[in-house]
Amino acid sequence: MRKLWLIAKEEYLRRVKQKSFLVTVLGFPALMIVIGGISVLVALGGRDARPLGYVDLSGVLDERVVPALRAESGRFTEMRVYDDEDAASAALRADEIQAYYVVPEDYLSAKEARLVYMESEPSQRTRQDFQEFVRASLVRQQPAEVRPLLSEGFNVAVRSADGRRELSARGIVGFILPFVMIFLLFFAISTAGGYLLQAVTEEKENRTMEVIVTSVSPEQLIAGKSLGLIGVSLTQILTWVSVIVVGVIVLLYANEGLDAVSLPWDVLGLAIAFFVPTFGLIAGIMITIGGIVTEAQQGQQISGLINMLFILPIFFMVLVLSRPDSPFMVGLTLFPTTAFLTILLRWSVSTVPLWQLAVSWGLLVISAAASIWLGARVFRLGMLRYGQRLRIGAVVEGLRTGRTPQLRADAADKEVV
Amino acid sequence: MNGTTNAAAAVSGLAKSFGQFQAVKDVSFEVYPGEIFGLLGPNGAGKTTSIRMLLDIFRPDSGTVEVFGGPMAEAKKARIGYLPEERGLYQDRKLASTLVFLATLKGLSEAEAHERLDVWLERLDLQEHRNKKVQELSRGMQQKAQLISTLIHDPDLLVVDEPFSGLDPVNTRLVKDIIEEERRAGKAIIMSTHQMYQVEALCSRIVLINRGSTVLYGEVNKIKREFAGNAVTLEGQGDFEGLPGVLESRRENGAWHLALATGTSPQDVLRDLVRRDGVTIERFEVAEPSLDDIFIRVVSESPEDREGAVHA
């Protein structure tokens, strides 16, 4: 157990200290910070602090709603009323206001107001504030019992027939967040798979295997490396999730209009349930490839194709959104390599029947166990074949007979007998 | 082989096939504490496969392996130091951290590993390179670094495969001294090499493997005595090559050294030489065969011609 831990620790520390890891892990947060920063700058820096004037010829606007709007948003644009357009125009020229609206007498039927400004148009946020002011004034004229409905709108809840899921029409962040989480989780898993492939081929490239396996068993070596790389994955995910949480908070601050965010716990729960077996499946496949090939580069070409099998659902995103319960989607749900992404994507927009979840998870666990079993055996067969690729026929022969297969005649001299 | 001997390692009747190719057919030997044991054989004889079976890297198809009085176990691996012929260290990592990592896998604590590493780096003149990446070191330096990883955990059984390859004379002497020291400290050492003069200088007993089978096994002195009369040294002028019954003729320090095949006596050779035209003999004597001669003779002769392994 101590050796397993030592190998895991060594693998973890070596990876997280690598420049490529730092670039991958910190690159994403850096991008988020840049986007967030720009968003905040646009939201804050683009605003004109001067009041917005208005001339109300219709009598619709009611100054008494302003304190309530101010209370709702501390940065609500100050509104300044003028008796006529001449006064408003003079104030505009005197630079006292950034612009003014003229609300005509027939506003209720024409539904149009005129905006006058000097050089630059008021920001969208300022214009939204004025619209809010108009809406609040109109609502105030309605009977008290309908005012909340008019001001807060409807919240349509869609509940699945079996009552297990409920989707709210509100919360755009709540809709996007699962997708972001899914892709991050998946990206982290496939990155760890790539690292594992490297870790296996590196032992062969460096000819270190023979020394290592006189200290630990090949199974301990592989298990330790996998454990270390799961740690690397989790570090990656935790860093990104922390950045996302901070990013969301910043964005909420910058855009007060965004709905409150509720974490998609159900998606996270499912992701965790499928995370371990999916990692196991990828790990087993990568170890198998690493056991067969001689150099990391050869392995990467093959693993690129394998990765395609895992990211297939992304190519069918439109189908996921439009027909999440189609037979094709059910097929992708049950197929081990595509189960992780398909289920989480479907879950975000619809429901997945319990039987499909259970069968898919079962198949995934079985195939993960099988791939790890295969990986461990192929690794043993190929671990001392320095500079020599293991033929598929030899793998089958080795697995069938449990004996080390014969070397290829043209490369037999590469293994010391 | 039985469990009552104090052998550090004992293998008996080892056999191993790779597909249709039988790499090892029948290899047996025992190694005791306080001795340097030579594991010899031509390329492809099955030496490395035998070592790998001894170290539990390969499972034998048949035969038994005992280490420290019983089958190999995880805990026993910490008592073994192995210097493989295919040298390998993590090229992109720093020397000191790589060696400390390998030492901790052999059961040392990090503090202990650092402490011992300092002593070894100093001794092998690598101290100033400790923070360099392995790939920045010369082949000889990497060789010495690998030797440190073999010895740092103070193993009771050492298996060194071609320990002198890639070393200059100074470092060869240094490594030789270290191996001798380990023997004096009571360690059992298995040394596989093609440098016969090193075997003669260091080993007390040897096993010679040819085509996967043990063909010669025992004490070096006894083996040499048994093979005495199978070589002659002579000085003179003329052609001393291509003589019947002579396996090899080579010139050494101005004299000719002839290795004789089984059934060929020094008198037979002398008779043939006298009959040759243009040959003048100034000195002719029966030589004690070197291990080189014995090696060449045993290996050159087909194993089918021999009744079985020679035990001395």
Interface residues (C-beta under 8 A of the other chain):
Chain A: K3 L6 I7 E10 R14 E202 N206 R207 T208 M209 E210 V211 I212 V213 T214 S215 V216 S217 L384 Y386 A394 E397 R403 T404 P405 Q406 L407 V416 V417
Chain B: K16 S17 F18 G19 Q20 F21 A23 G44 A45 G46 T48 T49 R52 L55 D56 I57 F58 D61 E74 K77 A78 I80 Y82 P84 E85 E86 R87 G88 L89 Y90 Q91 R93 F101 L102 T104 L105 K106 Q146 S149
